[in-house]
Amino acid sequence: MPGSTQRTRELVGTAEPEHDSSSAALALGAAVVLGVVVPLLVVRFTPDPAPADTLWRWAIAFTVLVGARLGWVVVTAPRRLFEVVFWIFVYVFLALAPVVQLRSGQHPGTTPRPHVELHAQALLAVVVGTAAVALGIAVGRRRRVAARLGEVPRRRAVVLAVLALLLFGYYTWKTGLPAMFAARDTRSAAALAAWPDPAVNAVVRSLATFPLVVAFVALVRIPARRGLLLVVGAAIVVSMNPISSPRYVAGTAGLSVVVALGAMATRARARAFGLGFVAALLLLYPVADAARRVVAEVNTRGALPPTLDVMTSGDFDAFEQITNAVWYVRDLGSTDGRQLLGTVLFWVPRAFWPDKPTDTGILLANAREYRFSNLSAPLWAEFLVNGGFLLLVVGMLLVGYVVARADAGADLGFRTGRRPVLAVVMPFYFVILLRGSLLQAMAGFLVILACGLFVESTRRAGPTGPAGRHVLLLDRPVS
């Protein structure tokens, strides 16, 4: 009826089917390549270990399962970014790398004198922790959650961009512009000279970098601010370039920018992006180490093809650090949560807390009396050191649950073209949290979280059903 105030409800933004016949075939192909072909190639091009060394067979079985799961998720649900990133990390660092190391007998030089007798327990910890995350994801995806669509108020986006540029300018002024393009050690030395306290240094460094990324993602959705967007983009190149920045930080910035510009705008792009991410971690990530150190470590062992040889370098120390965590708990006992307390209170300067815990990677390195202590501590190692296998299971279940809830809430935003700010940036920072140590990663995490919450207002979009099936219901007047 003309002029009627009657309102109807329109169904919009309904979930795309996660798999049809074509995507199922493609997913099966990706699962076979990552879960069968790649592991077989690794076995083919690594030396056969002694007949008594059979642990690698269990590692291969784990790799097959993880690779198959990764291939299936990347194709059928590529926009579940947190879950995709989790499976990519496990596949590269905790599945393929251990197989190469166990079969070749070559282990990262940054973790000498490995406790080979504990490798079986370390592999068990990897499998148990990964299974707990998978279970947590399954539980989280069965829960209904109210999806929220993010709106980016122009004023807040501009305010964040201006503040981010001011913080970046202050940091550059204190360290000097040449240090921003120098080797990583040189830039770190300049920053430590300006802010000697490690906690203050980490906070200032995070404030000078990550707000720029969040501001860029927010400004992409505001066409009228293209000039400011270009200025922020240039600042990102200076502050987070791969020469002077850790590769994980540069990767977070680069991948966030690519996704903000539309890398996941369609399902086909999202699939290509996920598979390209796997290839980048395998092929490009180690190469990016060449210019970040004043003195580069050269591996001349030459017993493996170059692509596999890099998996015995310090970049792939995750499995050995989990082994060290198993040793630590066995011989020294867990810290009963003290490391996690230090993570929560990372912002407290050591001047006020002299015996504040160090990074878990440093704790393990010092306990093993390594000369090099700037090592990773994967989330598996963090939970083990803090509370043994019990905390590992409980903590990883919670991680999986949070991953599922975060992906469910973000998926609708991607499909409606909104590209939620936190859902664009945080999944790639999730790699840093997975690799650890948590203590050194917390400053950046909280800065990203605070900036994302500031710049993006949300509104309830409607119920999200099991398996992330979103329904957005909007009221509209009809005539």
PyMOL commands that set and color helices and strands:
alter all, ss='L'
color gray80, all
select helices_A, chain A and resi 21-44+55-76+81-104+116-142+154-175+177-181+184-194+198-207+210-220+223-239+247-263+267-284+287-289+306-312+314-316+318-332+338-344+360-367+379-415+421-435+438-455+466-468
alter helices_A, ss='H'
color red, helices_A
select strands_A, chain A and resi 7-12+145-151+457-464+472-477
alter strands_A, ss='S'
color yellow, strands_A
deselect
rebuild
show_as cartoon
